[in-house]
Amino acid sequence: MKKIQIFEPAMCCPTGLCGVGIDPELLRMSTMLNNLKKNGVEIERFNLTSSPMEFINNKTVNKYINENGVDVLPVTVVDGEISVSGRYPTNEEIVRYLGISVSTIDSQPKVAKVRRGR
C-alpha cells in the first residue's frame, strides 16, 4: 500500500476542527481519515504548528516550501513525491492512490437509534 502524508498549514489544533467556524473541507478530511483508520488504513497528517520537525525532516516538503512559501500548503505526499499542493486531495484521489473502494472512505458511522419511553 502506498504511503500518504498530508502536510497542513499552521492551525490552532491538530485537526483544525476547533473554534466557531469549522471549515467544511477540514471536516471532510477528518471524517475521511477516521473512516480509513477504522478500516485499517493510516494516512499521516502533520500540522505546521504541532509538528514543525516533520516539515524540516521531510526534504521534499522542506525544499518545496522554501521555494514556494507556505501558501502551497496543504501538500499531499504519496510515496515520497508531492502529488497535490494548495488543496486537500479529493476522496477520489485518495481512492486512486490507495487502490481501495470508495465505500471505505464514504462509510458513515452507525448512529444508535434512541427509543423513548412511553
FENVEN-V603346 format. One record per backbone hydrogen bond with DSSP energy under -1.0 kcal/mol. CO is the residue of the C=O (numbers start at 1). NH is the residue of the N-H. E is the energy in kcal/mol with one decimal. If there is no record, write none. Layout:
# FENVEN-V603346
co:nh:e
CO:NH:E
CO:NH:E
This chain:
# FENVEN-V603346
co:nh:e
3:79:-3.1
4:44:-1.9
5:77:-3.3
6:46:-3.4
7:75:-2.5
8:48:-1.4
16:18:-1.0
23:27:-1.9
24:28:-2.3
25:29:-2.3
26:30:-2.5
27:31:-2.5
28:32:-2.7
29:33:-3.0
30:34:-2.3
31:35:-2.4
32:36:-2.5
33:37:-2.4
34:38:-2.2
35:39:-1.0
36:41:-2.9
37:40:-1.9
44:6:-2.6
46:8:-3.8
47:51:-2.8
51:54:-1.1
52:56:-1.5
53:57:-3.2
54:58:-1.5
57:59:-1.1
58:62:-3.0
59:63:-2.4
60:64:-2.1
61:65:-2.7
62:66:-2.4
63:67:-2.1
64:68:-2.0
65:69:-3.1
69:72:-1.3
70:73:-1.8
72:86:-2.8
74:86:-1.6
75:7:-3.2
76:83:-3.0
76:84:-1.4
77:5:-2.5
78:81:-1.8
81:78:-2.9
84:76:-3.1
90:94:-2.1
91:95:-2.5
92:96:-2.2
93:97:-2.9
94:98:-2.5
95:99:-1.8
95:100:-1.4
101:104:-1.5
102:106:-2.5
103:107:-1.1
